[in-house]
Amino acid sequence: MKNYLNILFLGLGMLFPFSMSAQQAEEKLNLMPWPQKIEIKEGTFLLHKDFNLSIKGSYDDRILSYSNSFLRRLDGRTGLFFNQGIIDKNTLFSEKASLKIEIERAGKVELHEDESYTLDVSEDGIVIKAITDLGAIRALETLLQLQTYSADNYYFPFVSITDAPRFPWRGLMIDVSRHFQPVHVIKRNLDAMAAVKLNLFHWHLSDDQGFRVEIKKHPKLTEMGSDGDFYTQSQIKDVVAYAAARGIQVVPEIDVPGHASALLTAYPELGSAVRENSIERNAGIFDPTLDPTNKKTYKLLADIFKEMADLFPSPYVHIGGDENEGKDWDNNQSIQDFMVKNDLQSNHDLQTYFNIKLQKILQKNGKQMIGWEEILTPTIPTSAIIHSWRGENEGLPAKQSLVNAAKNGNQTILSNGYYIDLMYSVEDHYTVDPMPDSDLSEEEKNRILGGEATMWSELTSSKSIDSRIWPRTAAIAERFWSPKEIVSIESMYRRLDVINYQLEELGLHHISNREVVFRNLTHNQATASVKFLSDLCEPLKGYTRNKDGVEYQMYSPFTLFADACIADAQQKRVFASLVSSYVSEGNNAAALRDVLIGWKNNHEEFMKLKGNPKLKQLQPMSENLAIVAELLLNSMEATSKNEDQIKALEEAIIKLNTNELDVEVAIIDSLKELITHLKNKEYSDPKIILEEIQ
């Protein structure tokens, strides 16, 4: 070993004297997405205040900015007060730097750009090599996730990583129409996207509930269709630049011809029916639809997309095209006559006519059309990208439109299975792969570009949206980036627990805002007992929380107990593991009793709070949980079967499992498993036990 490695405070670090084995290191790594190839070696690279980095090659300001951000994030995590401050183009490359970044060129923020990299951590230092600075940016995020600690030191384990994305399209869609999301909310989510190597932000900018982008030639669109909540063109440019600095492409969506209530509030003469249109306040599917036979419709859309072409460098524009039920078309005689004249047999044919005209407008502006799967017809041009979203819930085979699009010659992306607004568990999303199990040829498989997590905003505000996106989207990002074989649920949960808190360093509120809701519920009293209950609950899934979209309006509060609960209740897996072990092997009885006693004690703490109407709604849950705990404790300690007690338990669980708070108690299945075990448990005859003792 080189002599300078024995000196503690040198920029190249040193071997940690108690090196982990490769297996121990692998168990401790918290990488997400998991790299394509990783070799873990003996030894660690210690961090200290002389840690520094240097960049070599052809690059622009993006990698400089990202490297500075990396230094500050690493320094903030370790508190070591690095001597190296802000680096710029005048910072000379040094072979003695702790971290050497070598790149060949600045990357383009576009599909299929090279994002590969190699990362080596050894006793000689840390080296990142990449074709483009985008690859180096992805490597820096991996390196941050590698950083770990012991009781005495912060360090990087020795590793050799070769990495590249599995799919080129790795997206997150955020709907800002139903609930407007200010620029700072978008930016903090872009930071989080970059941290987990997502590279495409799909910005859903219009819908029935609002038109959110300034069109200078048609100011009425935002004057009458936005309630004053919209993005100016300067704000749009700012967000696009902010995303590009993180290697993220921004694809805008203007949803037409349906979902057009807000647009038609400004221009009712372009609608397919004569009515007084207004911005929708509820969720749902509504009738107002653009008239595809009116030439003025295309003039307005041409103006909109011309201005948007200047705002968004991306070659892609999403035109929506979903959920048009065609009621207004059916009831408009002029439109029906037009269909007959042009040999259009159905509303689907009419919408294809509309889409083809819209595609020509986009082509004139140098853009390629994307649409939800409803735009897929035999006559739709193969240049259109098909966004697959429907599945078994709509009576269709999962991913069928994805397969159909690929076979038809269209490129396609998947969102079916990644609808994070539905509050399904991270496991539900993680087990969905963008590549279908189908008889696709290699050429057809190559048309499947990747996928997008979709965050529709009917049931979230700018304050709660982070907790609906994260951390589940980090696991989805792994599905888009990592090898298909990375499927361990246990490993995913373990790593996600760590990534969850690291994401908060970026300014997300997905953890901290829950406490704001708890304080609101208690009116600034102690919140521990309410949080305890929330860790056992999950919001109602699917669309059951807001059935038919009539309970929650766009202006309703999202500061209730259900809004503080998350999709994966924090105690669900813990309790399930204890119950499973107890039932199958008789283990962890003491730990299980401690949990049940904790339920009883929590109710006592809950009842100490000064009551208010919101807490009064929570009280039955807390009380029923304590009753279940008491009955279970008695049953576990019983020496003989008590049928009345078992029956009381079953009745108590029915009372506990109510949806009045728009949540489901996430431990119900485990409770039922435990009760079944107690019902079937074989008890020894007390007389036999007495005889054995004698």
C-alpha positions as CSV (number, residue, x, y, z in Angstrom):
1,M,0.0,0.0,0.0
2,K,1.2,3.5,-0.8
3,N,2.7,5.4,2.1
4,Y,0.4,8.3,1.9
5,L,-2.6,6.1,2.6
6,N,-1.4,5.9,6.2
7,I,-1.9,9.6,6.7
8,L,-5.3,10.4,7.9
9,F,-6.0,13.7,6.4
10,L,-5.1,13.3,2.7
11,G,-7.5,14.0,-0.2
12,L,-7.4,10.5,-1.5
13,G,-8.7,8.9,1.7
14,M,-7.6,5.6,3.3
15,L,-8.6,2.0,3.9
16,F,-11.0,1.6,6.8
17,P,-9.1,-0.7,9.3
18,F,-12.1,-3.0,9.8
19,S,-13.2,-3.7,6.2
20,M,-16.5,-5.3,5.5
21,S,-16.7,-8.5,3.5
22,A,-18.3,-8.3,0.1
23,Q,-21.4,-10.0,1.4
24,Q,-21.7,-7.6,4.4
25,A,-21.2,-4.6,2.1
26,E,-23.9,-5.8,-0.3
27,E,-26.4,-6.2,2.5
28,K,-25.7,-2.6,3.5
29,L,-25.9,-1.0,0.1
30,N,-29.0,1.1,-0.5
31,L,-28.9,1.8,-4.2
32,M,-32.1,2.6,-6.1
33,P,-32.2,2.1,-9.0
34,W,-29.9,-0.9,-8.7
35,P,-27.1,-0.8,-11.2
36,Q,-26.8,-3.1,-14.2
37,K,-23.5,-4.5,-12.9
38,I,-21.8,-4.0,-9.6
39,E,-18.7,-5.6,-8.0
40,I,-18.3,-5.0,-4.3
41,K,-14.7,-5.2,-3.0
42,E,-13.0,-5.2,0.4
43,G,-12.2,-1.8,1.8
44,T,-13.6,1.7,2.2
45,F,-12.8,5.2,1.1
46,L,-13.0,7.5,4.1
47,L,-14.5,11.0,3.8
48,H,-12.9,14.0,5.4
49,K,-12.7,17.8,5.0
50,D,-10.1,17.6,2.2
51,F,-12.4,15.6,-0.1
52,N,-12.5,17.3,-3.5
53,L,-13.5,16.6,-7.1
54,S,-12.2,17.5,-10.5
55,I,-13.6,17.3,-14.0
56,K,-11.9,16.4,-17.2
57,G,-13.1,16.5,-20.8
58,S,-15.5,18.5,-22.9
59,Y,-18.4,19.8,-20.9
60,D,-20.6,22.8,-20.2
61,D,-22.1,24.5,-17.1
62,R,-24.6,21.6,-16.4
63,I,-22.0,19.2,-14.9
64,L,-20.3,22.1,-13.0
65,S,-23.6,23.0,-11.4
66,Y,-24.5,19.4,-10.7
67,S,-21.0,18.7,-9.2
68,N,-21.3,21.7,-6.9
69,S,-24.7,20.5,-5.8
70,F,-23.2,17.0,-5.2
71,L,-20.5,18.5,-3.0
72,R,-23.0,20.6,-0.9
73,R,-25.4,17.6,-0.5
74,L,-22.5,15.3,0.5
75,D,-21.1,17.9,2.9
76,G,-24.6,18.5,4.3
77,R,-25.1,14.8,4.9
78,T,-21.7,14.4,6.6
79,G,-21.2,17.8,8.3
80,L,-17.4,17.6,7.5
81,F,-17.1,21.2,6.2
82,F,-15.3,20.4,2.9
83,N,-12.5,22.8,2.1
84,Q,-13.4,22.8,-1.6
85,G,-16.0,25.5,-2.3
86,I,-17.6,26.4,-5.6
87,I,-15.9,24.9,-8.7
88,D,-16.1,26.6,-12.1
89,K,-14.5,26.4,-15.5
90,N,-11.3,27.9,-14.1
91,T,-10.9,25.0,-11.7
92,L,-8.0,23.0,-13.1
93,F,-8.2,19.2,-13.4
94,S,-6.1,17.4,-10.8
95,E,-5.1,13.8,-11.0
96,K,-4.8,13.9,-7.2
97,A,-8.5,14.8,-6.7
98,S,-10.5,12.5,-4.4
99,L,-13.2,12.2,-7.1
100,K,-12.2,12.5,-10.8
101,I,-15.0,12.9,-13.4
102,E,-14.1,12.2,-17.0
103,I,-16.6,12.9,-19.7
104,E,-16.3,13.1,-23.5
105,R,-19.1,15.6,-24.3
106,A,-22.1,17.4,-23.1
107,G,-25.2,15.3,-23.5
108,K,-28.4,16.3,-25.2
109,V,-31.6,16.2,-23.2
110,E,-33.4,13.9,-25.6
111,L,-34.5,10.3,-25.9
112,H,-31.9,7.7,-26.5
113,E,-29.0,9.9,-25.4
114,D,-26.2,8.0,-23.7
115,E,-26.6,7.9,-20.0
116,S,-24.2,5.1,-19.3
117,Y,-21.3,5.4,-16.8
118,T,-18.7,3.5,-14.9
119,L,-17.9,4.3,-11.2
120,D,-14.9,2.9,-9.4
121,V,-14.1,3.4,-5.7
122,S,-10.7,2.2,-4.6
123,E,-7.8,3.0,-2.4
124,D,-6.6,5.3,-5.3
125,G,-9.7,7.4,-5.2
126,I,-13.0,7.6,-7.0
127,V,-13.3,7.7,-10.8
128,I,-16.4,8.4,-12.8
129,K,-16.2,7.9,-16.6
130,A,-19.1,8.7,-19.0
131,I,-19.6,9.4,-22.6
132,T,-21.9,12.4,-21.7
133,D,-22.3,14.6,-18.7
134,L,-25.8,13.0,-18.3
135,G,-24.1,9.7,-17.5
136,A,-21.9,11.5,-15.0
137,I,-24.9,13.1,-13.4
138,R,-26.5,9.6,-13.0
139,A,-23.2,8.4,-11.5
140,L,-23.1,11.2,-9.0
141,E,-26.5,10.1,-7.7
142,T,-25.3,6.6,-7.4
143,L,-22.2,7.7,-5.5
144,L,-24.4,9.7,-3.0
145,Q,-26.5,6.6,-2.4
146,L,-23.3,4.6,-1.8
147,Q,-22.2,7.0,1.0
148,T,-22.6,5.3,4.4
149,Y,-21.1,5.6,7.9
150,S,-19.8,3.8,11.0
151,A,-19.7,5.0,14.6
152,D,-16.5,7.0,13.7
153,N,-16.5,7.7,10.0
154,Y,-18.3,8.5,6.8
155,Y,-17.1,6.5,3.8
156,F,-17.8,5.0,0.4
157,P,-17.3,1.2,0.1
158,F,-15.0,0.0,-2.6
159,V,-17.0,-0.9,-5.6
160,S,-16.8,-1.2,-9.4
161,I,-20.1,-0.3,-11.2
162,T,-21.0,-0.4,-14.9
163,D,-24.4,1.1,-15.4
164,A,-26.9,2.2,-18.1
165,P,-30.7,2.5,-18.2
166,R,-32.8,-0.5,-19.4
167,F,-35.4,1.9,-21.0
168,P,-34.9,5.3,-22.5
169,W,-38.3,6.7,-21.4
170,R,-38.5,6.9,-17.6
171,G,-41.1,9.4,-16.7
172,L,-43.3,11.0,-14.1
173,M,-46.5,12.8,-15.0
174,I,-48.0,15.5,-12.7
175,D,-51.5,16.8,-13.3
176,V,-51.5,20.5,-12.5
177,S,-55.0,21.1,-13.9
178,R,-57.2,19.6,-11.2
179,H,-55.1,21.0,-8.5
180,F,-52.5,23.6,-9.5
181,Q,-49.0,23.0,-8.4
182,P,-46.8,26.1,-8.0
183,V,-43.4,26.2,-9.6
184,H,-41.5,25.4,-6.4
185,V,-43.5,22.2,-6.0
186,I,-42.6,21.2,-9.6
187,K,-38.9,22.0,-9.0
188,R,-38.5,19.9,-5.8
189,N,-40.1,17.0,-7.6
190,L,-37.7,17.4,-10.5
191,D,-34.8,17.2,-8.0
192,A,-36.3,14.0,-6.7
193,M,-36.7,12.6,-10.2
194,A,-33.0,13.2,-10.9
195,A,-32.1,11.5,-7.7
196,V,-33.6,8.3,-8.9
197,K,-32.6,8.7,-12.5
198,L,-35.9,9.5,-14.1
199,N,-35.4,11.6,-17.2
200,L,-38.8,12.7,-18.5
201,F,-41.4,15.1,-16.8
202,H,-44.8,14.9,-18.4
203,W,-46.6,18.1,-17.6
204,H,-50.4,17.7,-17.8
205,L,-51.3,21.4,-18.3
206,S,-55.0,21.4,-19.3
207,D,-58.2,19.5,-18.4
208,D,-61.8,20.2,-17.4
209,Q,-60.7,21.9,-14.1
210,G,-58.2,24.4,-15.5
211,F,-56.0,25.6,-18.5
212,R,-52.6,26.3,-16.9
213,V,-50.3,27.7,-19.5
214,E,-50.2,31.3,-20.7
215,I,-50.9,31.6,-24.5
216,K,-50.2,35.3,-25.3
217,K,-52.2,35.3,-28.5
218,H,-55.3,34.0,-26.6
219,P,-55.2,35.4,-23.0
220,K,-58.8,34.4,-22.5
221,L,-57.6,30.8,-22.0
222,T,-56.1,31.7,-18.6
223,E,-58.3,34.7,-17.9
224,M,-61.4,32.6,-18.0
225,G,-60.1,29.0,-17.7
226,S,-57.6,29.0,-14.8
227,D,-59.1,30.8,-11.7
228,G,-55.8,32.8,-11.9
229,D,-53.6,29.8,-11.3
230,F,-51.4,29.3,-14.4
231,Y,-47.8,29.4,-15.5
232,T,-46.5,32.4,-17.3
233,Q,-44.3,31.7,-20.3
234,S,-41.3,32.9,-18.3
235,Q,-42.1,30.4,-15.6
236,I,-42.5,27.6,-18.2
237,K,-39.0,28.5,-19.6
238,D,-37.6,28.5,-16.1
239,V,-38.9,25.1,-15.3
240,V,-37.8,23.6,-18.6
241,A,-34.2,25.0,-18.0
242,Y,-34.3,23.7,-14.4
243,A,-35.2,20.2,-15.6
244,A,-32.6,20.3,-18.4
245,A,-29.9,21.1,-15.8
246,R,-30.9,17.8,-14.2
247,G,-31.0,15.8,-17.5
248,I,-34.8,15.8,-17.6
249,Q,-36.9,16.4,-20.7
250,V,-40.2,18.2,-20.3
251,V,-43.1,17.0,-22.4
252,P,-46.3,19.2,-22.2
253,E,-49.8,17.9,-22.6
254,I,-52.9,19.8,-23.8
255,D,-55.8,17.4,-23.5
256,V,-58.1,17.5,-26.5
257,P,-60.8,17.0,-27.9
258,G,-62.4,15.9,-24.6
259,H,-61.5,17.1,-21.1
260,A,-62.0,20.6,-22.6
261,S,-64.4,22.3,-20.1
262,A,-61.8,24.9,-19.1
263,L,-60.8,25.6,-22.7
264,L,-64.4,25.9,-23.8
265,T,-65.2,28.3,-21.0
266,A,-63.0,30.7,-22.8
267,Y,-64.1,29.7,-26.3
268,P,-67.6,28.2,-26.1
269,E,-68.1,28.7,-29.9
270,L,-65.6,25.9,-30.5
271,G,-67.7,23.3,-28.6
272,S,-69.8,20.6,-30.1
273,A,-72.9,21.6,-28.1
274,V,-74.5,25.0,-27.2
275,R,-74.1,25.4,-23.5
276,E,-72.8,27.7,-20.9
277,N,-69.4,26.1,-20.1
278,S,-67.6,26.6,-16.8
279,I,-64.5,25.3,-15.1
280,E,-65.4,21.9,-13.5
281,R,-65.1,21.7,-9.7
282,N,-65.6,17.9,-9.4
283,A,-63.7,15.0,-10.6
284,G,-65.0,12.8,-13.4
285,I,-65.6,12.6,-17.2
286,F,-67.6,15.5,-18.6
287,D,-69.4,16.2,-21.9
288,P,-67.8,19.4,-23.3
289,T,-65.8,18.4,-26.3
290,L,-64.2,20.4,-29.1
291,D,-66.0,20.4,-32.5
292,P,-63.7,18.6,-34.9
293,T,-65.6,19.9,-37.9
294,N,-65.1,23.6,-37.1
295,K,-62.1,25.1,-38.9
296,K,-61.7,27.6,-36.1
297,T,-61.0,24.8,-33.7
298,Y,-57.8,24.0,-35.6
299,K,-56.9,27.7,-35.9
300,L,-57.0,28.0,-32.1
301,L,-55.0,24.8,-31.6
302,A,-52.4,25.9,-34.2
303,D,-51.9,29.1,-32.2
304,I,-51.6,27.2,-28.9
305,F,-49.1,24.7,-30.2
306,K,-47.1,27.3,-32.1
307,E,-46.4,29.2,-28.8
308,M,-45.8,26.0,-26.9
309,A,-43.3,24.9,-29.5
310,D,-41.2,27.9,-28.6
311,L,-41.5,27.1,-24.8
312,F,-40.7,23.4,-24.9
313,P,-37.6,22.2,-26.8
314,S,-38.8,18.6,-26.5
315,P,-39.8,17.1,-29.9
316,Y,-42.8,15.6,-28.2
317,V,-46.2,17.0,-27.4
318,H,-48.9,15.0,-25.7
319,I,-52.4,15.7,-27.0
320,G,-54.4,13.6,-24.5
321,G,-57.2,12.2,-26.6
322,D,-58.6,10.0,-23.7
323,E,-62.1,9.5,-22.3
324,N,-64.1,11.2,-25.1
325,E,-67.5,9.6,-24.8
326,G,-68.8,11.5,-27.8
327,K,-72.1,12.5,-26.4
328,D,-72.0,16.0,-27.8
329,W,-71.0,14.6,-31.2
330,D,-73.9,12.2,-31.1
331,N,-76.4,15.0,-30.4
332,N,-75.0,17.5,-33.0
333,Q,-76.7,17.0,-36.4
334,S,-74.1,19.1,-38.2
335,I,-71.4,16.8,-36.9
336,Q,-73.4,13.7,-37.8
337,D,-73.9,15.1,-41.4
338,F,-70.1,15.7,-41.6
339,M,-69.4,12.1,-40.6
340,V,-71.7,10.8,-43.3
341,K,-70.2,13.1,-45.9
342,N,-66.6,12.0,-45.0
343,D,-67.5,8.3,-44.6
344,L,-66.6,8.3,-40.9
345,Q,-68.4,5.3,-39.4
346,S,-67.9,6.0,-35.7
347,N,-66.9,8.6,-33.2
348,H,-63.5,6.8,-33.0
349,D,-63.1,7.5,-36.8
350,L,-64.1,11.1,-36.2
351,Q,-61.5,11.5,-33.4
352,T,-58.9,9.9,-35.7
353,Y,-59.8,12.5,-38.3
354,F,-59.2,15.2,-35.7
355,N,-55.9,13.6,-34.5
356,I,-54.5,13.4,-38.0
357,K,-55.2,17.1,-38.6
358,L,-53.7,17.9,-35.2
359,Q,-50.6,15.8,-36.1
360,K,-50.1,18.0,-39.2
361,I,-50.2,21.1,-37.0
362,L,-47.6,19.5,-34.7
363,Q,-45.4,18.4,-37.6
364,K,-45.4,22.0,-38.9
365,N,-43.9,23.0,-35.5
366,G,-41.4,20.2,-35.6
367,K,-43.2,18.1,-32.9
368,Q,-44.2,14.5,-32.7
369,M,-47.6,13.5,-31.3
370,I,-48.2,11.4,-28.2
371,G,-51.7,10.4,-27.1
372,W,-53.4,8.2,-24.6
373,E,-54.2,4.8,-26.0
374,E,-57.7,5.8,-27.3
375,I,-55.9,7.5,-30.3
376,L,-54.7,4.1,-31.6
377,T,-56.6,3.1,-34.8
378,P,-55.5,1.3,-37.9
379,T,-55.2,4.7,-39.7
380,I,-53.3,6.6,-37.1
381,P,-49.8,7.4,-38.4
382,T,-47.1,5.2,-36.9
383,S,-45.2,8.3,-36.0
384,A,-47.6,8.8,-33.1
385,I,-46.5,7.5,-29.7
386,I,-49.2,5.5,-27.9
387,H,-49.5,6.0,-24.2
388,S,-51.0,2.8,-22.7
389,W,-53.0,3.4,-19.5
390,R,-56.1,1.2,-19.4
391,G,-56.2,-2.4,-18.2
392,E,-58.1,-5.0,-16.3
393,N,-60.1,-2.4,-14.4
394,E,-61.6,-1.3,-17.7
395,G,-62.3,-4.8,-18.9
396,L,-59.2,-5.0,-21.1
397,P,-56.2,-7.3,-20.7
398,A,-53.4,-5.6,-18.9
399,K,-50.9,-4.0,-21.4
400,Q,-53.0,-5.0,-24.4
401,S,-52.9,-1.6,-26.0
402,L,-49.1,-1.6,-25.5
403,V,-48.8,-4.8,-27.4
404,N,-51.3,-3.6,-30.1
405,A,-49.3,-0.4,-30.6
406,A,-46.0,-2.2,-30.9
407,K,-47.5,-4.6,-33.4
408,N,-49.0,-1.7,-35.3
409,G,-45.6,-0.1,-35.8
410,N,-46.1,2.7,-33.2
411,Q,-43.7,3.4,-30.4
412,T,-45.4,3.1,-27.0
413,I,-45.0,3.8,-23.3
414,L,-46.7,2.2,-20.3
415,S,-48.6,3.8,-17.4
416,N,-51.1,1.0,-16.6
417,G,-49.8,-0.3,-13.3
418,Y,-48.1,2.9,-12.4
419,Y,-51.1,5.1,-11.4
420,I,-49.7,6.3,-8.1
421,D,-52.7,8.5,-7.3
422,L,-54.7,5.3,-6.7
423,M,-52.8,4.7,-3.5
424,Y,-51.9,1.1,-4.2
425,S,-48.9,-0.3,-2.4
426,V,-45.4,0.1,-3.8
427,E,-45.3,-3.7,-4.2
428,D,-48.2,-3.5,-6.6
429,H,-46.3,-1.1,-8.8
430,Y,-42.9,-2.7,-8.5
431,T,-44.1,-6.0,-9.8
432,V,-45.3,-4.5,-13.1
433,D,-42.7,-4.6,-15.9
434,P,-43.0,-2.3,-18.9
435,M,-42.1,-5.2,-21.2
436,P,-45.2,-7.4,-21.7
437,D,-45.0,-11.2,-21.7
438,S,-46.1,-11.5,-25.4
439,D,-44.9,-12.9,-28.7
440,L,-43.4,-9.6,-29.8
441,S,-40.5,-9.6,-32.2
442,E,-37.2,-7.9,-31.2
443,E,-38.2,-5.0,-33.5
444,E,-41.6,-4.7,-31.8
445,K,-40.0,-4.9,-28.4
446,N,-37.7,-2.0,-29.3
447,R,-40.8,0.1,-29.9
448,I,-41.6,-0.1,-26.1
449,L,-39.8,2.9,-24.9
450,G,-40.5,2.6,-21.2
451,G,-43.0,4.0,-18.8
452,E,-44.4,6.7,-16.7
453,A,-45.8,7.0,-13.2
454,T,-48.9,9.1,-13.3
455,M,-49.9,11.5,-10.5
456,W,-53.5,12.7,-11.2
457,S,-54.4,15.3,-8.7
458,E,-58.1,15.0,-7.9
459,L,-57.3,14.1,-4.3
460,T,-54.2,16.0,-3.5
461,S,-53.0,19.6,-3.0
462,S,-49.6,21.2,-3.4
463,K,-49.1,20.4,0.3
464,S,-49.8,16.7,0.1
465,I,-48.7,15.8,-3.4
466,D,-45.2,14.8,-2.4
467,S,-46.5,12.1,-0.1
468,R,-48.6,10.7,-3.0
469,I,-45.6,10.6,-5.4
470,W,-42.8,9.5,-3.0
471,P,-41.2,7.2,-2.1
472,R,-43.2,4.7,-4.3
473,T,-42.0,6.4,-7.5
474,A,-38.4,5.6,-6.6
475,A,-39.2,1.9,-6.8
476,I,-41.0,2.5,-10.1
477,A,-37.9,4.3,-11.3
478,E,-35.9,1.1,-10.6
479,R,-38.3,-0.9,-12.7
480,F,-37.5,1.5,-15.6
481,W,-33.7,1.6,-15.1
482,S,-32.5,-1.7,-13.6
483,P,-32.2,-5.2,-15.0
484,K,-35.5,-7.1,-15.2
485,E,-34.2,-9.7,-12.8
486,I,-34.0,-7.2,-9.9
487,V,-37.4,-8.2,-8.4
488,S,-36.8,-9.0,-4.7
489,I,-39.6,-7.4,-2.7
490,E,-37.7,-7.7,0.6
491,S,-34.6,-6.0,-0.9
492,M,-36.8,-3.3,-2.5
493,Y,-38.5,-2.4,0.8
494,R,-35.2,-2.4,2.7
495,R,-33.6,0.0,0.3
496,L,-36.7,2.2,-0.1
497,D,-36.8,2.8,3.6
498,V,-33.4,4.5,3.3
499,I,-34.1,6.3,0.0
500,N,-37.3,7.7,1.5
501,Y,-35.4,9.8,4.0
502,Q,-32.6,10.7,1.6
503,L,-35.3,12.2,-0.7
504,E,-36.3,14.5,2.1
505,E,-32.9,16.1,1.9
506,L,-33.9,17.5,-1.5
507,G,-36.7,19.6,0.0
508,L,-39.6,17.2,-0.5
509,H,-42.4,17.4,2.1
510,H,-43.6,13.8,1.8
511,I,-42.6,13.1,5.4
512,S,-42.7,16.4,7.2
513,N,-46.2,17.5,5.9
514,R,-47.8,14.6,7.6
515,E,-46.9,16.2,10.9
516,V,-48.6,19.4,9.7
517,V,-51.8,17.4,9.2
518,F,-51.5,15.8,12.6
519,R,-51.2,19.2,14.3
520,N,-54.2,20.3,12.4
521,L,-56.2,17.3,13.7
522,T,-55.2,17.8,17.3
523,H,-55.2,21.6,17.2
524,N,-51.5,21.8,18.1
525,Q,-51.7,19.2,20.9
526,A,-49.3,16.2,21.2
527,T,-49.6,14.3,17.9
528,A,-47.9,11.0,18.7
529,S,-51.2,9.0,19.4
530,V,-52.7,10.2,16.1
531,K,-49.6,9.4,14.1
532,F,-49.6,6.0,15.8
533,L,-53.1,5.3,14.3
534,S,-52.1,6.6,10.9
535,D,-49.2,4.2,10.8
536,L,-51.7,1.4,10.9
537,C,-53.9,2.8,8.1
538,E,-53.9,3.5,4.4
539,P,-56.1,5.8,2.3
540,L,-58.9,4.0,0.4
541,K,-57.6,2.7,-2.9
542,G,-58.7,3.0,-6.4
543,Y,-61.4,5.6,-6.8
544,T,-63.4,4.4,-3.7
545,R,-62.4,7.4,-1.6
546,N,-64.1,9.8,-4.0
547,K,-66.7,7.5,-5.7
548,D,-68.2,9.2,-8.8
549,G,-66.1,12.3,-8.0
550,V,-68.8,14.1,-6.0
551,E,-67.6,14.1,-2.4
552,Y,-64.3,16.0,-2.9
553,Q,-64.4,19.2,-5.0
554,M,-61.4,20.9,-6.3
555,Y,-61.6,23.4,-3.5
556,S,-62.2,20.9,-0.7
557,P,-59.7,20.5,2.2
558,F,-57.1,17.8,2.0
559,T,-56.0,18.2,5.6
560,L,-57.9,15.2,7.1
561,F,-56.7,11.9,8.7
562,A,-56.7,10.1,5.3
563,D,-54.4,12.8,3.9
564,A,-51.8,12.0,6.5
565,C,-52.0,8.3,5.8
566,I,-49.7,6.9,3.1
567,A,-50.1,4.1,0.6
568,D,-47.8,1.7,2.6
569,A,-48.7,1.9,6.3
570,Q,-45.5,1.9,8.2
571,Q,-46.6,-0.8,10.7
572,K,-48.3,-3.1,8.2
573,R,-45.3,-5.2,7.3
574,V,-43.9,-5.2,10.8
575,F,-47.1,-6.6,12.3
576,A,-47.6,-9.0,9.4
577,S,-44.1,-10.4,10.0
578,L,-44.7,-10.9,13.7
579,V,-48.0,-12.6,13.2
580,S,-46.7,-14.9,10.4
581,S,-43.8,-16.0,12.7
582,Y,-46.0,-16.5,15.6
583,V,-48.6,-18.5,13.7
584,S,-46.2,-20.7,11.7
585,E,-43.5,-21.3,14.3
586,G,-44.7,-20.0,17.6
587,N,-42.0,-17.4,17.7
588,N,-42.1,-13.7,18.7
589,A,-45.0,-14.1,21.2
590,A,-43.4,-11.6,23.5
591,A,-42.9,-9.1,20.7
592,L,-46.5,-9.6,19.5
593,R,-47.8,-9.0,23.1
594,D,-45.7,-5.8,23.3
595,V,-47.4,-4.5,20.1
596,L,-50.9,-5.3,21.4
597,I,-50.1,-3.6,24.7
598,G,-48.9,-0.6,22.7
599,W,-52.3,-0.4,21.0
600,K,-54.0,-0.2,24.4
601,N,-51.5,2.3,25.8
602,N,-51.9,4.5,22.7
603,H,-55.7,4.7,23.2
604,E,-55.1,5.9,26.8
605,E,-52.8,8.7,25.3
606,F,-55.4,9.5,22.7
607,M,-58.1,10.0,25.3
608,K,-55.9,12.5,27.1
609,L,-56.2,14.9,24.2
610,K,-58.7,17.7,24.4
611,G,-61.4,16.7,22.0
612,N,-62.6,18.4,18.8
613,P,-64.9,17.2,16.0
614,K,-62.1,15.8,14.0
615,L,-60.7,13.8,16.9
616,K,-64.2,12.6,17.7
617,Q,-64.3,10.9,14.3
618,L,-61.0,9.1,15.1
619,Q,-62.0,8.0,18.6
620,P,-64.0,4.8,17.6
621,M,-61.0,3.5,15.7
622,S,-58.7,4.1,18.6
623,E,-61.1,2.5,21.0
624,N,-61.8,-0.5,18.8
625,L,-58.1,-1.0,18.3
626,A,-57.7,-1.1,22.1
627,I,-60.6,-3.6,22.4
628,V,-59.1,-5.9,19.8
629,A,-55.7,-5.7,21.6
630,E,-57.3,-6.7,25.0
631,L,-59.2,-9.6,23.5
632,L,-56.2,-10.9,21.6
633,L,-54.0,-10.7,24.7
634,N,-56.6,-12.7,26.6
635,S,-56.9,-15.2,23.9
636,M,-53.2,-15.7,23.5
637,E,-52.8,-16.3,27.2
638,A,-55.8,-18.6,27.6
639,T,-55.3,-22.2,28.5
640,S,-58.5,-23.3,26.9
641,K,-60.6,-22.2,23.9
642,N,-63.2,-19.5,24.7
643,E,-65.7,-19.4,21.8
644,D,-67.4,-16.3,23.2
645,Q,-64.1,-14.4,23.2
646,I,-63.3,-15.5,19.7
647,K,-66.7,-14.3,18.5
648,A,-66.2,-11.0,20.3
649,L,-62.8,-10.6,18.6
650,E,-64.4,-11.2,15.1
651,E,-67.1,-8.6,15.9
652,A,-64.5,-6.1,17.1
653,I,-62.5,-6.5,13.9
654,I,-65.6,-5.8,11.8
655,K,-66.1,-2.6,13.8
656,L,-62.4,-1.7,13.4
657,N,-62.5,-2.3,9.6
658,T,-64.8,0.6,8.7
659,N,-64.2,3.2,6.0
660,E,-65.9,6.2,7.6
661,L,-62.6,8.0,7.7
662,D,-61.8,7.3,4.0
663,V,-59.1,4.9,5.2
664,E,-58.7,1.1,5.5
665,V,-57.0,-0.4,8.6
666,A,-54.0,-2.1,6.9
667,I,-53.5,-4.8,9.5
668,I,-56.9,-6.4,9.1
669,D,-55.6,-9.4,7.1
670,S,-53.0,-10.1,9.7
671,L,-55.5,-9.8,12.5
672,K,-57.7,-12.4,10.7
673,E,-54.8,-14.7,10.3
674,L,-54.1,-14.4,14.0
675,I,-57.7,-15.1,14.9
676,T,-57.8,-18.1,12.6
677,H,-54.8,-19.5,14.4
678,L,-56.4,-18.9,17.8
679,K,-59.6,-20.6,16.6
680,N,-57.7,-23.7,15.4
681,K,-55.2,-23.8,18.2
682,E,-55.1,-27.1,20.1
683,Y,-55.3,-26.7,23.8
684,S,-54.0,-29.3,26.2
685,D,-56.5,-30.8,28.7
686,P,-55.9,-29.3,32.1
687,K,-56.5,-32.7,33.7
688,I,-53.7,-34.3,31.6
689,I,-51.4,-31.4,32.4
690,L,-52.1,-31.9,36.2
691,E,-51.4,-35.7,35.8
692,E,-48.1,-35.0,34.0
693,I,-47.0,-32.7,36.8
694,Q,-47.9,-35.2,39.5
